[in-house]
Amino acid sequence: MVDFKSGITFIHGIFKERLNNKGIHIDATCGNGYDSLFLAKALKGAGHLFCFDIQPFAIAATEKLLLCETQY
C-alpha cells in the first residue's frame, strides 16, 4: 500500500529545496489549493507564485484558501 502522506512530505521537501525567493513559480494544477498554500507559505511573500487550473471552481477554491491563510 502506498503511503500518500509520506509521499506528499517527500515532494514538499523537493519543492523547498528548489524554491527561489526571487523566482517565478507555477502551480499548474492548483485543485483545492493546498499545494499552492504550501508554496506560498514557503516563499514567505517573496518571489512570484502563479496558480492555474482548467476548472474555474478550483481557481476559486485556491484563491479563497490563500486569502484566508496567508497575508501575501
Biotite code that builds the C-alpha atoms (Angstrom):
import biotite.structure as struc

atoms = struc.array([
    struc.Atom([0.000, 0.000, 0.000], chain_id="A", res_id=1, res_name="MET", atom_name="CA", element="C"),
    struc.Atom([1.245, 3.484, -0.872], chain_id="A", res_id=2, res_name="VAL", atom_name="CA", element="C"),
    struc.Atom([1.644, 5.952, 1.989], chain_id="A", res_id=3, res_name="ASP", atom_name="CA", element="C"),
    struc.Atom([0.426, 9.173, 0.368], chain_id="A", res_id=4, res_name="PHE", atom_name="CA", element="C"),
    struc.Atom([1.196, 11.300, 3.416], chain_id="A", res_id=5, res_name="LYS", atom_name="CA", element="C"),
    struc.Atom([4.897, 10.426, 3.306], chain_id="A", res_id=6, res_name="SER", atom_name="CA", element="C"),
    struc.Atom([4.809, 10.923, -0.478], chain_id="A", res_id=7, res_name="GLY", atom_name="CA", element="C"),
    struc.Atom([3.490, 14.448, -0.033], chain_id="A", res_id=8, res_name="ILE", atom_name="CA", element="C"),
    struc.Atom([6.122, 15.144, 2.625], chain_id="A", res_id=9, res_name="THR", atom_name="CA", element="C"),
    struc.Atom([8.781, 13.906, 0.205], chain_id="A", res_id=10, res_name="PHE", atom_name="CA", element="C"),
    struc.Atom([7.502, 16.123, -2.627], chain_id="A", res_id=11, res_name="ILE", atom_name="CA", element="C"),
    struc.Atom([7.223, 19.152, -0.340], chain_id="A", res_id=12, res_name="HIS", atom_name="CA", element="C"),
    struc.Atom([10.865, 18.601, 0.633], chain_id="A", res_id=13, res_name="GLY", atom_name="CA", element="C"),
    struc.Atom([11.838, 18.687, -3.037], chain_id="A", res_id=14, res_name="ILE", atom_name="CA", element="C"),
    struc.Atom([9.783, 21.866, -3.522], chain_id="A", res_id=15, res_name="PHE", atom_name="CA", element="C"),
    struc.Atom([11.553, 23.565, -0.605], chain_id="A", res_id=16, res_name="LYS", atom_name="CA", element="C"),
    struc.Atom([14.974, 22.671, -1.991], chain_id="A", res_id=17, res_name="GLU", atom_name="CA", element="C"),
    struc.Atom([14.134, 24.202, -5.359], chain_id="A", res_id=18, res_name="ARG", atom_name="CA", element="C"),
    struc.Atom([12.183, 27.308, -4.351], chain_id="A", res_id=19, res_name="LEU", atom_name="CA", element="C"),
    struc.Atom([13.846, 30.606, -5.093], chain_id="A", res_id=20, res_name="ASN", atom_name="CA", element="C"),
    struc.Atom([12.525, 33.649, -3.231], chain_id="A", res_id=21, res_name="ASN", atom_name="CA", element="C"),
    struc.Atom([13.376, 35.788, -6.256], chain_id="A", res_id=22, res_name="LYS", atom_name="CA", element="C"),
    struc.Atom([11.944, 33.341, -8.774], chain_id="A", res_id=23, res_name="GLY", atom_name="CA", element="C"),
    struc.Atom([8.707, 32.732, -10.583], chain_id="A", res_id=24, res_name="ILE", atom_name="CA", element="C"),
    struc.Atom([6.873, 29.557, -9.576], chain_id="A", res_id=25, res_name="HIS", atom_name="CA", element="C"),
    struc.Atom([3.849, 27.888, -11.154], chain_id="A", res_id=26, res_name="ILE", atom_name="CA", element="C"),
    struc.Atom([1.255, 25.537, -9.716], chain_id="A", res_id=27, res_name="ASP", atom_name="CA", element="C"),
    struc.Atom([-0.292, 24.332, -12.981], chain_id="A", res_id=28, res_name="ALA", atom_name="CA", element="C"),
    struc.Atom([-2.975, 22.193, -11.320], chain_id="A", res_id=29, res_name="THR", atom_name="CA", element="C"),
    struc.Atom([-3.969, 24.103, -8.207], chain_id="A", res_id=30, res_name="CYS", atom_name="CA", element="C"),
    struc.Atom([-7.021, 21.958, -7.400], chain_id="A", res_id=31, res_name="GLY", atom_name="CA", element="C"),
    struc.Atom([-8.179, 22.777, -3.858], chain_id="A", res_id=32, res_name="ASN", atom_name="CA", element="C"),
    struc.Atom([-5.142, 24.960, -3.246], chain_id="A", res_id=33, res_name="GLY", atom_name="CA", element="C"),
    struc.Atom([-3.247, 23.037, -0.597], chain_id="A", res_id=34, res_name="TYR", atom_name="CA", element="C"),
    struc.Atom([-0.005, 22.728, -2.573], chain_id="A", res_id=35, res_name="ASP", atom_name="CA", element="C"),
    struc.Atom([-0.370, 26.373, -3.609], chain_id="A", res_id=36, res_name="SER", atom_name="CA", element="C"),
    struc.Atom([-0.739, 27.260, 0.063], chain_id="A", res_id=37, res_name="LEU", atom_name="CA", element="C"),
    struc.Atom([2.362, 25.236, 0.926], chain_id="A", res_id=38, res_name="PHE", atom_name="CA", element="C"),
    struc.Atom([4.332, 27.039, -1.802], chain_id="A", res_id=39, res_name="LEU", atom_name="CA", element="C"),
    struc.Atom([3.052, 30.480, -0.783], chain_id="A", res_id=40, res_name="ALA", atom_name="CA", element="C"),
    struc.Atom([3.991, 29.896, 2.855], chain_id="A", res_id=41, res_name="LYS", atom_name="CA", element="C"),
    struc.Atom([7.412, 28.550, 1.876], chain_id="A", res_id=42, res_name="ALA", atom_name="CA", element="C"),
    struc.Atom([8.045, 31.658, -0.247], chain_id="A", res_id=43, res_name="LEU", atom_name="CA", element="C"),
    struc.Atom([7.051, 33.898, 2.689], chain_id="A", res_id=44, res_name="LYS", atom_name="CA", element="C"),
    struc.Atom([5.751, 36.649, 0.443], chain_id="A", res_id=45, res_name="GLY", atom_name="CA", element="C"),
    struc.Atom([8.844, 36.735, -1.774], chain_id="A", res_id=46, res_name="ALA", atom_name="CA", element="C"),
    struc.Atom([9.075, 35.629, -5.378], chain_id="A", res_id=47, res_name="GLY", atom_name="CA", element="C"),
    struc.Atom([6.009, 35.061, -7.521], chain_id="A", res_id=48, res_name="HIS", atom_name="CA", element="C"),
    struc.Atom([3.538, 32.186, -7.480], chain_id="A", res_id=49, res_name="LEU", atom_name="CA", element="C"),
    struc.Atom([1.082, 31.750, -10.344], chain_id="A", res_id=50, res_name="PHE", atom_name="CA", element="C"),
    struc.Atom([-1.703, 29.185, -9.919], chain_id="A", res_id=51, res_name="CYS", atom_name="CA", element="C"),
    struc.Atom([-3.649, 27.702, -12.822], chain_id="A", res_id=52, res_name="PHE", atom_name="CA", element="C"),
    struc.Atom([-6.353, 25.113, -13.266], chain_id="A", res_id=53, res_name="ASP", atom_name="CA", element="C"),
    struc.Atom([-8.723, 24.185, -16.073], chain_id="A", res_id=54, res_name="ILE", atom_name="CA", element="C"),
    struc.Atom([-11.666, 24.126, -13.646], chain_id="A", res_id=55, res_name="GLN", atom_name="CA", element="C"),
    struc.Atom([-12.967, 27.535, -12.520], chain_id="A", res_id=56, res_name="PRO", atom_name="CA", element="C"),
    struc.Atom([-14.101, 26.200, -9.134], chain_id="A", res_id=57, res_name="PHE", atom_name="CA", element="C"),
    struc.Atom([-10.520, 25.067, -8.438], chain_id="A", res_id=58, res_name="ALA", atom_name="CA", element="C"),
    struc.Atom([-9.238, 28.592, -9.061], chain_id="A", res_id=59, res_name="ILE", atom_name="CA", element="C"),
    struc.Atom([-11.932, 29.975, -6.752], chain_id="A", res_id=60, res_name="ALA", atom_name="CA", element="C"),
    struc.Atom([-11.144, 27.422, -4.019], chain_id="A", res_id=61, res_name="ALA", atom_name="CA", element="C"),
    struc.Atom([-7.425, 28.163, -4.220], chain_id="A", res_id=62, res_name="THR", atom_name="CA", element="C"),
    struc.Atom([-7.989, 31.914, -4.138], chain_id="A", res_id=63, res_name="GLU", atom_name="CA", element="C"),
    struc.Atom([-10.260, 31.609, -1.089], chain_id="A", res_id=64, res_name="LYS", atom_name="CA", element="C"),
    struc.Atom([-7.776, 29.389, 0.750], chain_id="A", res_id=65, res_name="LEU", atom_name="CA", element="C"),
    struc.Atom([-4.823, 31.674, 0.022], chain_id="A", res_id=66, res_name="LEU", atom_name="CA", element="C"),
    struc.Atom([-6.752, 34.782, 1.062], chain_id="A", res_id=67, res_name="LEU", atom_name="CA", element="C"),
    struc.Atom([-7.796, 33.135, 4.345], chain_id="A", res_id=68, res_name="CYS", atom_name="CA", element="C"),
    struc.Atom([-4.473, 31.501, 5.207], chain_id="A", res_id=69, res_name="GLU", atom_name="CA", element="C"),
    struc.Atom([-1.814, 33.981, 4.052], chain_id="A", res_id=70, res_name="THR", atom_name="CA", element="C"),
    struc.Atom([-1.090, 37.674, 4.232], chain_id="A", res_id=71, res_name="GLN", atom_name="CA", element="C"),
    struc.Atom([0.725, 37.860, 0.888], chain_id="A", res_id=72, res_name="TYR", atom_name="CA", element="C"),
])
